[in-house]
Amino acid sequence: MLPGMAIISLWMLFEAALGAWAVFTHHVTGPNRFGFLGLATILAGCGLGLIQRRRWGWALTLAMALFSLCFFSYALLRLHAPQALIMAFVNGVFFLYLVRPEVRVRLR
């Protein structure tokens, strides 16, 4: 496994844990909590699939990185949240790393 793939998978698992923690400690309430739990589940699947070097894990992680990049770009431009710039940059780097041919060769 490439070191970048390990870092990205750990990052996805960390984001999943933060999302689940936010729901279970009641920082997210109402109907939004189901969306947060759904995204946390998908992020956990991304991290676990990428650790196992599965093709579906790579595809799911690639989709979530692109989705997160778009969401944080929206948050930066429309909601004027400057901290979203860092998250958009990180997810953009992850996306560009995952589409490299060296990464795709390492998948089963």
PyMOL commands that set and color helices and strands:
alter all, ss='L'
color gray80, all
select helices_A, chain A and resi 3-24+32-51+55-77+84-98+101-105
alter helices_A, ss='H'
color red, helices_A
deselect
rebuild
show_as cartoon
